[in-house]
Amino acid sequence: MGRTLFGTDGVRGKANEAPMTAEMALKLGAAAGRYFRRDGSNGHRVVIGKDTRLSGYMFENALTAGLTSTGMNVLLLGPVPTPAVGYLTSSMRADLGIMISASHNPAHDNGIKFFGPDGFKLSDEAEEEIERLVERGVEPAAADNIGRARRIDDGRFRYVERAKASFPVGASLAGLKVVVDCANGAAYRTAPEVLWELGAEVVPLGVSPNGYNINDNCGSTSPQAAAAAAVAHGADVGICLDGDADRVMIIDETGAIADGDQVMALLAARWGDLGLLKGGALVATVMSNLGLERFLEGRGLRLERTGVGDRYVVERMRAGGFNLGGEQSGHIVMTDYATTGDGLLAGIQFLAAMVATGQRASALARSFEPVPQMLKNVRYAAGQDPLEAAQVKARLEAAEAELAGKGRLLIRKSGTEPLIRVMAECEDEGLLKRVVDGIVAEVEAASAA
């Protein structure tokens, strides 16, 4: 059957439009409840977290209704980062974890992500089975076997303690001024609390969510505000999170922005030197810069590439026994500390490197010189597939020929939005621009046809 409802990171879309409707959330809750309560016994539980989107209330209630209708007991965490849900699913011995978030997307979008009892995101096979149950419908529990729901008031504080425990014992952030941009999202209380308790002087941004302003000109997708604040406040470093805090961008003291590739390069090199990098490799996606690969090779380390999506990074890490991976977009996965991407923990590890080495952020945030890379997105209408158009195929073949031996080309559909992502790398920036712009023009023309 394959997955049609689930994308690369759960189910996602515009709130109150298919598939992100209250009715679908109810069905997903019931299907997931039946999948994880197949033995029919009592005592099964699910934890649910959410970010700060207005629609989170609607989906939280709909999921709760579906889950309790199959006998699952629901533990409601309220606004917490996505990695907190992964951690608390395992810590609280739950059968299932659910995060209601569309991550870095605008406020009008929302999504539903599932975690298994081990705190890791569900496999493709599990998601396919849940889709089948959604299609077929599920038998509700008997009236005397309906599940219960309750609020968990200390879930955020449990995660705060977990995050602080990732910082070296006996070390402190005293003397460091840190800008933290929480994107008006799920970490708006958590991240400033953790950094302050570790000793930093904290300059908080994006900590006034109103249901509509998540990721709105703030956070990891718009780090310019944090960069300006870092310079204005004379900060030592800035940490920019996205709406559900599973991504991070680092800002140095000059306002320069370091992406996930640079953060991973620093951590891989440090962990390699300390004998902590398992398997001698970093796992990253096909989107990571060629300069990162060359940097690692120069240090006797490997770059293992996967398809796009942190779930595929984690799958490769678990299969190969690796403990560091992530994406250029800022998902940093450190399985010694977390089961999924955790922007705050990655930021803490960057701060730990600053404390341990005594170096400034600008010295640590530029481990390698990136190969010129260009990425452009082309939106297309539902039901279209512009990549199947003859003129697009011809343009792609020509582009591959032009880049042969000089760079690389990657064309893919987004797993979370109706976008074609056109990415290329090449030392010749003129050729790079010509190739990408030519492909974008053909895709736009096919989309408009």
C-alpha positions in Angstrom: 0.0 0.0 0.0 2.7 2.5 1.0 2.2 5.7 2.9 0.0 8.3 1.4 -1.2 10.1 4.6 2.2 10.3 6.3 5.1 12.3 4.9 8.7 12.3 5.9 7.8 13.7 9.3 4.3 12.6 10.3 1.1 14.0 8.9 1.2 17.7 8.0 -0.8 20.4 6.3 -2.9 23.5 6.7 -5.2 23.4 9.7 -8.8 22.6 8.9 -8.0 21.5 5.4 -7.4 17.8 4.5 -5.5 16.0 5.8 -5.1 18.2 8.9 -8.7 18.3 10.1 -10.2 17.5 13.5 -12.0 14.5 11.9 -8.7 13.1 10.6 -7.0 13.7 14.0 -9.8 11.7 15.6 -9.3 8.8 13.2 -5.6 8.9 13.6 -5.9 8.8 17.4 -8.3 5.8 17.2 -6.1 4.0 14.7 -2.9 4.6 16.7 -4.7 3.6 19.8 -5.9 0.3 18.3 -2.4 -0.4 16.8 -0.7 0.0 20.2 -3.5 -1.7 22.2 -3.9 -4.8 20.1 -3.9 -7.1 23.1 -7.0 -5.3 24.5 -5.5 -5.0 28.0 -5.9 -2.0 30.2 -3.0 0.3 31.4 -1.8 1.4 28.0 -0.8 5.1 27.8 0.2 7.8 25.4 1.8 11.1 26.0 0.8 14.1 23.9 2.8 17.3 23.5 2.2 20.3 21.3 3.8 23.6 20.2 2.1 27.0 20.5 -0.2 27.1 17.4 -3.8 28.0 17.9 -5.0 24.9 16.2 -3.0 22.8 18.7 -6.0 22.9 21.1 -8.3 21.4 18.4 -6.0 18.6 17.5 -5.1 17.8 21.1 -8.8 17.3 21.9 -9.5 15.3 18.7 -6.6 13.0 19.2 -7.5 12.5 22.9 -11.1 11.6 21.9 -9.8 9.0 19.3 -7.3 7.5 21.7 -9.5 7.2 24.7 -12.2 5.7 22.5 -10.0 2.7 22.0 -9.1 2.4 25.7 -5.8 4.3 25.7 -5.0 6.5 28.7 -3.8 10.0 27.6 -1.2 12.1 29.4 -1.3 15.7 28.2 2.1 17.6 28.4 1.0 20.9 27.0 3.6 23.0 25.1 6.9 21.2 25.1 9.7 20.7 22.5 9.4 17.7 20.2 12.5 16.0 21.7 10.8 16.2 25.1 8.0 14.0 23.8 10.5 11.5 22.6 12.3 11.5 25.9 9.1 11.4 28.1 7.5 8.6 26.0 10.3 6.4 27.1 10.8 7.8 30.6 7.1 7.6 31.4 6.8 4.0 30.1 4.2 5.0 27.5 3.3 2.9 24.5 3.1 5.9 22.2 4.2 9.5 22.0 2.5 12.2 19.9 3.8 15.7 19.1 1.3 18.2 17.5 3.5 20.5 15.5 4.4 21.6 12.0 7.9 22.4 13.1 9.3 25.3 11.1 6.1 25.9 9.0 3.9 29.0 9.4 1.2 29.2 12.1 -1.6 28.2 9.8 -0.1 24.7 9.3 0.0 21.9 11.8 1.1 18.3 12.0 1.1 15.1 14.0 4.3 13.1 14.7 4.3 9.7 16.4 7.0 8.2 18.6 7.2 4.5 19.6 7.7 3.3 23.2 11.5 3.5 22.8 11.2 7.3 22.1 12.2 7.0 18.4 9.9 8.0 15.6 7.7 5.2 14.1 9.0 3.1 11.3 7.5 3.3 7.8 5.9 -0.1 8.4 4.1 1.1 11.6 2.9 4.2 9.8 1.6 2.1 6.9 -0.4 -0.1 9.3 -1.9 3.0 11.1 -2.9 4.3 7.7 -4.7 1.0 6.9 -6.5 1.2 10.2 -7.6 4.8 9.4 -9.0 3.5 6.0 -10.8 0.5 7.5 -11.9 2.2 10.7 -11.5 0.7 14.2 -13.9 -0.9 16.7 -14.2 1.3 19.8 -13.7 0.0 23.3 -16.6 -1.1 25.4 -18.2 1.7 27.4 -16.6 0.4 30.7 -13.2 0.2 29.0 -12.8 3.8 27.7 -9.5 5.4 28.5 -8.8 8.4 30.8 -7.0 11.7 30.1 -5.0 13.8 32.6 -2.7 16.8 32.5 0.9 16.3 33.4 2.2 19.5 35.0 5.8 18.7 35.4 6.7 17.3 31.9 8.6 20.5 31.0 10.6 20.4 34.2 11.6 16.8 33.6 12.9 17.7 30.2 14.8 20.8 31.7 16.7 18.5 34.0 17.4 16.1 31.2 18.8 18.9 29.0 21.0 20.3 31.8 22.4 16.8 32.4 23.9 16.9 28.9 26.3 19.7 29.9 29.6 18.6 31.4 29.5 18.0 35.2 31.1 20.8 37.1 31.2 23.2 34.2 29.2 26.4 34.0 28.1 29.0 31.5 28.9 31.8 34.0 30.4 34.8 32.1 28.7 34.0 28.8 25.9 36.1 27.4 23.6 34.0 25.2 20.9 35.2 22.9 18.2 32.4 22.6 15.5 32.8 20.0 12.6 30.4 20.7 10.6 31.2 17.6 7.5 31.9 19.8 7.3 28.1 19.8 7.4 25.1 22.1 10.7 26.0 23.9 9.7 29.5 24.8 10.0 28.7 28.5 12.2 25.6 28.4 15.3 27.0 26.6 15.8 30.2 28.6 15.3 28.3 31.9 17.9 25.7 31.0 20.5 28.3 29.9 19.9 30.5 32.9 20.2 27.5 35.3 23.5 26.5 33.7 24.8 30.0 34.6 24.4 32.0 31.4 23.2 35.6 31.1 20.2 35.0 28.8 18.8 37.4 26.3 15.5 35.8 25.3 13.7 36.4 21.9 10.6 34.8 20.5 9.1 34.0 23.9 5.7 35.6 23.6 3.6 33.1 21.6 0.0 34.2 20.8 -1.1 31.2 18.7 -0.3 33.0 15.4 3.3 34.2 15.6 5.3 30.9 15.7 8.2 31.1 13.3 7.1 34.6 12.2 10.3 36.4 11.3 12.1 34.6 14.1 13.8 31.3 15.0 16.0 29.1 12.9 14.3 29.9 9.6 14.7 33.6 10.2 17.8 34.1 12.3 18.4 37.7 11.3 16.6 39.0 14.4 18.8 36.9 16.7 21.9 38.0 14.7 21.1 41.6 15.2 20.3 41.1 18.9 23.6 39.3 19.4 25.5 42.3 18.1 23.4 44.9 19.8 23.7 43.1 23.2 27.3 42.2 22.8 26.4 38.6 23.2 29.0 35.8 23.0 26.7 33.5 21.0 23.2 33.1 19.8 21.0 29.9 19.7 18.1 30.0 17.2 15.5 27.2 17.6 12.5 26.5 15.3 8.9 26.2 16.4 9.2 22.7 18.0 12.8 23.2 19.0 14.2 20.2 17.1 16.4 22.5 14.9 19.1 25.0 15.7 21.2 27.7 14.0 24.2 29.2 15.8 25.0 32.9 15.8 28.5 34.0 16.6 29.5 37.2 18.3 29.8 39.1 15.0 26.3 38.1 13.9 27.4 35.5 11.4 25.1 32.5 11.1 26.3 28.8 11.2 24.0 26.1 9.8 23.7 22.5 10.9 26.6 21.4 8.7 29.0 23.6 10.6 27.6 22.5 14.0 28.0 18.9 13.0 31.5 19.5 11.7 32.5 20.9 15.1 30.9 18.1 17.1 32.3 15.4 14.9 35.8 16.7 15.1 35.7 17.2 18.9 34.1 13.9 19.5 36.5 12.2 17.2 39.5 13.8 19.0 38.0 12.7 22.4 37.3 9.1 21.1 33.6 9.6 21.6 32.5 9.5 17.9 31.1 6.0 17.4 32.1 4.2 14.2 34.3 7.1 13.2 31.5 8.6 11.1 28.9 11.3 11.0 25.5 10.5 9.4 24.0 13.3 7.3 21.6 13.7 4.3 22.3 14.2 0.7 21.7 17.9 1.3 24.8 18.4 3.4 27.6 20.4 1.8 30.4 18.8 0.0 32.8 20.9 2.1 31.6 19.0 5.2 32.5 15.7 3.5 35.9 16.9 2.6 36.5 18.3 6.1 35.7 15.0 7.7 37.9 13.0 5.2 40.8 15.3 6.1 40.4 14.2 9.7 40.2 10.5 9.0 36.4 10.5 9.5 33.5 9.4 7.2 30.3 11.0 6.1 27.5 8.5 5.7 24.7 10.1 3.6 21.0 9.2 3.7 17.8 10.5 2.2 16.3 13.7 3.4 14.6 13.6 6.7 15.9 13.2 10.3 14.0 9.9 10.6 16.2 8.4 7.9 19.3 9.8 9.6 18.3 8.2 12.8 17.5 4.9 11.1 21.0 4.8 9.6 22.6 5.8 13.0 20.8 3.0 14.8 21.6 0.4 12.1 25.3 1.3 12.1 25.8 2.1 15.7 26.6 5.7 15.1 25.9 8.4 17.7 26.0 11.7 15.8 24.0 12.8 12.7 21.7 15.4 11.4 20.8 17.8 8.6 22.1 21.0 7.2 18.7 22.6 8.2 19.7 22.2 11.8 18.4 18.9 13.0 21.2 17.6 15.1 20.7 14.0 16.5 22.9 12.9 19.3 21.7 9.5 20.4 23.9 9.6 23.6 21.4 12.2 24.8 18.2 12.1 22.7 16.2 9.9 20.4 15.5 12.7 17.8 16.8 16.0 16.7 17.2 18.4 19.6 18.1 22.0 18.9 18.6 23.0 22.5 20.9 20.1 23.3 22.9 20.8 20.2 23.2 24.4 21.3 24.4 23.2 24.7 27.1 21.1 23.1 28.3 24.1 21.2 28.4 26.1 24.4 30.3 23.2 26.1 32.9 23.4 23.3 33.3 27.2 23.9 33.8 26.6 27.7 36.2 23.7 27.2 38.4 25.4 24.6 38.1 29.0 25.7 37.5 30.0 22.0 35.0 32.4 20.7 31.9 31.3 18.8 33.3 32.7 15.6 36.4 30.4 15.8 34.2 27.3 16.4 31.3 28.0 14.0 33.4 27.9 10.8 35.1 24.5 10.7 35.2 24.3 6.9 34.7 26.5 3.8 31.5 25.4 2.1 31.4 24.6 -1.6 29.1 27.1 -3.2 25.6 25.7 -2.9 22.3 27.0 -4.2 18.9 25.8 -3.2 15.6 27.1 -4.6 12.0 25.9 -4.0 9.3 25.8 -6.6 5.7 25.5 -5.3 3.3 23.4 -7.4 -0.4 22.7 -7.3 -1.9 19.5 -5.7 -2.2 16.7 -8.1 0.6 18.0 -10.3 4.0 16.3 -10.9 6.1 18.8 -12.8 9.1 16.4 -12.6 7.4 14.1 -15.1 7.1 16.9 -17.8 9.3 16.1 -20.8 10.9 19.6 -20.9 11.8 19.3 -17.2 13.4 15.9 -17.8 15.4 17.2 -20.7 16.6 20.2 -18.6 17.7 17.9 -15.8 19.7 15.7 -18.2 21.4 18.7 -19.6 22.2 20.0 -16.1 23.7 16.7 -15.1 25.9 16.8 -18.1 27.1 20.3 -17.4 28.0 19.5 -13.8 29.7 16.2 -14.5 33.0 16.2 -12.7 32.4 19.7 -11.4 29.7 19.4 -8.8 26.5 17.7 -8.0 22.7 18.1 -8.5 19.9 17.1 -6.3 16.2 17.4 -7.2 13.5 16.2 -4.8 10.0 16.8 -3.7 9.5 18.1 -0.2 8.0 15.5 2.2 6.0 18.1 4.1 5.0 20.8 1.5 4.0 20.9 -2.2 7.5 22.0 -3.2 10.1 20.9 -5.7 13.6 21.5 -4.1 16.3 22.2 -6.6 19.8 22.1 -5.1 23.2 22.1 -6.7 26.8 22.5 -5.7 29.7 23.7 -7.8 32.9 25.6 -7.4 32.0 27.6 -10.5 29.3 30.0 -9.1 28.4 31.2 -12.6 27.7 27.7 -13.8 25.9 26.9 -10.5 23.5 29.8 -10.9 22.8 29.1 -14.6 22.0 25.4 -13.9 19.7 26.1 -10.9 17.9 29.0 -12.5 17.4 27.0 -15.7 15.8 24.1 -13.9 13.6 26.4 -11.8 12.3 28.1 -14.9 11.4 24.8 -16.5 9.7 23.5 -13.4 7.7 26.8 -13.0 6.7 26.5 -16.6 5.5 22.9 -16.2 3.6 23.9 -13.0 1.8 26.7 -14.8 0.9 24.5 -17.8 
